[in-house]
Amino acid sequence: MATTPRADRDRDAASRRDRAATYERLAGRELDVGAPLGAMPVPWEAVVPGRTVRDGRTVRDGGTVRDALDHAAREAVADGPCYVLFSGGRDSSLVLALATRAARALGVPDPVPVTAVYPGDARADESAWQDLVLGHLGLTERIVVPVTHERSTLGDLATRHLRRRGLVWPEAVHTQPLFFDQLDPGTVLTGEGGDAFIEGRRITPLYLLLGRRRRPSGALVRAAAAALSPAVVARRQSRRRFADPAALGWLRPAARDILARDEAAERGPLRWDEATWAIYSRRATRLGLDNATASAAEYGLTLRHPIAEAPVVAALARAGGGWGFRGRTNLFRLLGADLLPDAILARRSKAAFNASRWGERERRFAEGFRGGAFSPDFIDEERLRAVWLSDRPHPVSYFLAQMAWLHEEGLPMIPPAAPPRP
């Protein structure tokens, strides 16, 4: 018997839920310091053309970065309903424009932007940028999700999923279902990865310095010198930064040493192409992207991050070669000059959403926190409590609040069995 497209989508969504990926977890020293460390193995032989890498995408030979992005957009819009998590920033605007172009070329429905708005929070207001992009693309259908306290670190949504899933990094994964729960089965695209991949690298200051015809600024000269400095110097500078008690003041010396060594290692190779693949393999990159994908799968959705997928990363590495590009704006113009107004491609402002992540409930938890959640060798709990009770707690401390909440509730950091369906 023939089935309807909706029935097919529902069946596919159920299949995605049934085989939803497990979450990548922090382990060992990562739990001691509350952050992912190092890199996950991505064998070099796995990134040659024709091979499939960790995110399930196949690297293809030849073609430009734009070709790879266009291919990802066509796949997404051709596979039923397509949504784009759209903030008005450069990364999500580029992805929305690519998906819109692909949909119209294929004659399928336009992608639907899904936008969080933050009433009363001027620092999070991107409405003018959103209107500029949507007007330019001619998109009228849109899903708008008001957010006040719904995405707070220890709000009802976050703690419900903490009980189900246990500890998952980053902490915002537990509140992403605010969007997923409102969508029919389909594909969701994000601009995640743009800040990492459509950005300068260690070698970029050298590239800019060598290409200048005028006298360079002192800042550029210093950045170029730092890029060439030996690894031992980079480690010394990282240790000096983390030794500052004002920086992440809850850390004990042992934790500062671990994080300083990790930061120095994240400096990466000097070559653009090698540095690009190094970003792809970082545990922070992989956990941030892959755990969001696992969360969406619980809701029957296929979440994709086109900018960070293997074919696009491979094309970026290939196109950049040893030296790369002139910086973030230069790359955006190369990738999207025919898609978006230059005001979007060149914008430098960024919204801040911290006010919606930390509020009265989190402060009450901090006041009543009894301690014992962290090893005293790595975390000073009284200093951490002071940070939580300050006017603007450091965002890095939010994840630690979820660790402490699980401890206070007597819940395991990792559930003994796979979480039940939401």
N, C-alpha and C positions, 0 to 999 in steps of 0.2 A: 504494500500500500504506500502511495506517495506521502511524503511528509511536507509540512509547510516550512518556509524559511524560519519562522519563529520557533517552531518545534525543533528544527535542526539546531538553532542557536541555544535553546534551552538544554538540549541533550549535550551539546558541546560544553556548555557552562557547567553542567553537572559533572562531566568528565574531568574538567579542569579542577573542580573542587575536590574530586576523589583523588586526583594525583597531585594535589597542591604540594609544592616544594616544601621541604622542611626548612626551618630557619637556621641560618648560620649563627653560631653562638660565640660569645667571648669565652676564653678558657685560660686557665693558668694565671700568668702575670697580668693578662688583660683584665681579669676580674679584680685583681689587687689594685690596679690603677684606674679602672673604669673606662678603658678606651681600647680600641683595636690597635694591634701592633704589627709591624712588619708587612710581609707580602704573602699572597697565596700563590702556589706554583701555577704558572701558565707557561708550559714548555714552549721554547722557541719554535720547535717543529710543528706546534699546533697552530701557529699563526701564519703559516705559508698558505698560498692560494689553494682552495679546495678542501681545506681542513675545517672542522667545526670546533670552536673553542667554548669556554666555560658558559657563556650566555646562550649557547645553542645556535648562534648565527654562524653562517659559513663565510669565510674570507674569500673574496674573489680577486682575481688578478686584473690589473688595469683599472681604468675608470678613475674619475675624480672623486673628491670628497662629496661634492654635490651629487654626483651619480649615486653614491652609496646612500646618501640621505634620501634622495628621491625614491630609490628602491624600497627603503624601509617605509616611507610614507605610502607608497602604492600598496604594499602588502597590508598595511594597517587598515586603510580605507576600503580595500576590496573585501575584507573579511568581516562584513556585517557592520553594525553600528560602531562608529569611532568617536571617542571623546578625547579632548586634549586638556590636561590640567594647565590652565592658563592664568598667569598672574599679571601679565603686562611687561614682564622683564624681557630681556633680549633673548634668552634661551627658549623660553616657552613661546614667545612670539614667532621665532624662526620655525619652530616645530609646527605651530598652528598654520603658518603660511605655507609650509611644505605640504601639509596634509590637505589644506584647502585646494591648492593647485592640483595635487594628485587626484582628489575626488572629482574635480570638474573635468580633468582630462579623461577620466574613466567613466564619467556620466553617472556617478553614484552620489548619494546624499553627502552634503557638506559635513565635515567634522563638527562636533558640538563642543564649544569651549565650556569648561567647568571652572568657575572662578570663586574663590573665597573672598568675602568682603568683611571688613572689620569695623563695624559701626563705632564711631566716636574715637577711633585710634588714628590720629593724623599721620603718625609715622608709618602706618601700614597702608595708607591710601594710595592706590595706583590707578584710580579710576580714569584720570586724564590719559594715561598711557594706554590703558585698556580700550578706551573709546577711540583713540587714534588708530590702533591696530585693527579693531573690529570694523571701523568705518572704512579703512583702506581696503580690507579684504571683502567687504560687503556681506559680512555675517550678521544675521539677525537673531537666529535661535541661540539660546545660551542658558546654562544652568548656573544660578548664582546661589552660593551657600553662605549665609550670614554666620560669622563666628565671633562669639564673645568669650565664653569660658569653655566651649565644647572641646577645644583642643588643649586644654591645660594638662600639665604633666601628671597630675594625680586626680584628674576629674573622673566623672563616672565612666566615660568611654575608655580612658586610658586604664583605669583600674579593672574594668571588666575584662579587657584583653590581657592585662598582666596576669589575672587569675587563670585565664585560658592558656596563654602561651608561655608564661614565665618571662624571664628577662630577655629582651631583644634589643639589639643596637641597630640604628639609633632610636632614641625613645619616641620620636615622632611617628614611628611605624604603628604604634598602638592607637593613634588618633586618625590615621589616614582613612579608616573605614567610615568616617563622617561623610566622605565623598563617595566611596565605593558602594555604600548601602543605598544610594539614591539612583544608581545607574542600572539599566538593563544589561544583560550579558553582551559583551563586545570587547573591543580593544581600547585601552586607555594609553595615550601617549603623554610623556612628560618631557620637560627640558632639562631633567637632571643630568648631571655630567658636564654641562656646559661650562660651569665655573672651573672645572678641572681641565677639560680637553680643549675648549676654545679659549685658550689663555696662553700667556707667555710661559717659557720654560727657563731653566737655569741658563741656557745659552742666549736667551733673547737680549739681555743687555749688551752682550758682545756684538751681536748682529746689529743692534741699533748704533752702537759706538762706531763700528767699522763703516757703517753706511752714512754717517753724518758728514756734511760738508762744512757746517759751522762748528764753533767751539762747543764741546759737550758740557753739560752741567756736571757739577761735582757729584751729584747723586748718581748720575749714569756711570761715571768713572768708577765710583765706589762699588756699584752693583756689578760692573764688569769684572773688577778685581776680585770680588767675592766669588763670582762664578768660577774663576780660575784657581782659587785658593785650594790647598791640599785638604784631603778629608780630615786630617788631624786638626786643622784650623777650624773647619766647620763644626767638628765635635766640641772643640773648646768654646766656640761661640754659643752653641746650643746649651752647654752646661752653664755658661754665664747667664743666659736668659732665664733658664729654669731655676737658677739659684736665687733670683729676685723673690723675696717673700711676698711681694705684692702680686705676683703672677700665680694664680691658682693656689692661694694661700693655704688651702687645706692639705696640700701634699707634703709628706715627710721626705727627707733627703733621699731615701731609697727609691721612692716613686719618681722624684725629680730626675734622678740619674737615668732611670729606665726611659722616661719620656724624652729626655734630652738626647739619648743615644738613638731613639727611634726617629726623632725629628732630623737629626743629622743624616741618618740613612735615607730618609725621604727626599733629601736633596736630589738624589737620582743621578743618572749619567749626564754627561755634558751634551752629547748629541741629542738633537730634537727627537729623532725617530725612536731611539732607545728610551729616552725619558717618557715619551708618550706611552709606550707599552709598560713602562714601570708604573705609571699612574694607574693603568688598567688593572694591574695585578695587586695593587695595595689592598690590604684587608679592609681599610676604611672605605675604599671605593667599592669593593665587592659586597661588603655587608650592607652598606647604605643602599645600593641598587638592588641587590638580590633579595634582601629581606622585604623591601617594598613590593617586589614582584610576588613573593610568597604570600604576603598579606592580601593583595588583590585577587590572587587565585582562590582564596577562601570564599570570595564573593562571586566566583564564576567569571572573573574578568582576566583578560590577558594584558598585563601592564608591560609597556615597552619604553625604553629610554633610548631613542634613536641616536642621539649624539654620542652615547657611551657604548653602543653595540660594536661588536668586533669588526664588521666590515667597514664601518665609519672610522674607527680607531686605526685600522690597517691603512685606509686611504689617507688619513691625516699623517700617519707616520711616513708613508711613501711619498706624499706630496711635499712634506717638510724636509725630508732628507736629514742632513746633518745640522743645518742652520735654522730651519723652521721659517717662521713668519715674524712680522713686525709687532705683533701683539694682538690683544683681544678684538679691538675695533677693526683692525686691518682684516682679521679673519672673518668677522661678521660681514664686512663689506664684500669680501670675496665670495662668501656663501649665499648672501641674501640680498644683494643690491637690486635685483630684479623683482624681489618679493615684498619688501617693506620700505617705508620711508627712512631716509638716512637718519632722521632724528631718533628713531628707534635703534638702528644699528650702532649709532655712536653714543647713546646715552651712557652715563656713568653713575647716575644715582641708583640707590637700592633701597627698597622698603625694609622695615624691621618689624618682626612679628612677635618679639619676646613678651610683650604685654599680655598676649593671649595665652601664653604658655605657663605663666606663673602668677598666681593670685592668692586670694584669701585662704582657699583650702590648702594650698601648699605651705603657706605661712603657719597655719594651725598645725599642720603635720610637723613642721620644723620645731615649733615650740614644744610639742609633746614627744619628740623623738627621744627614745631612751638609750640609744647607742648600742654598740655591739655588732653593728652590721658590717664593719670593715676591720681589716687587720690594722692594729695600731702601728705596725711597722711601715705602713704606706699612707694611711689616711689619719689626719687629726680631726676627729669627729666634732669637737667643740668649735674649731675654726670653720669646719664645713657648715655647722648649724648657723654660725654667725653670717656666713655668706648667704645662706638661704633666707635669713631674716633681714638682709640688707635691702636697700631701696631697689637695687638692680642686680639680682643674683647673676653670676656668670652662667651663660647657657651651658657650659660644659658640666656644671653641677646638676643639671636637670636629670641626666641619666642616673647619677648617684642617688638622687631622690627616689627614683623607681627601685633601685637596689635596696635602699633602706626601707621602703614601704613593704616590699616582699618579706624582708626580715621581720619587720614589726608584725606582719600578718601571719607569720609562721609558715609561709609558703616557700616551696623550693624555687631556686633560681631557674631550674630547667625541669619542666613537668616530667613525671616518669613515663608518660605516654603522649602520643600525638594529641594536640588540642582538638576538642570536639568542634564541629562546625559552628560558626557564629549564628 
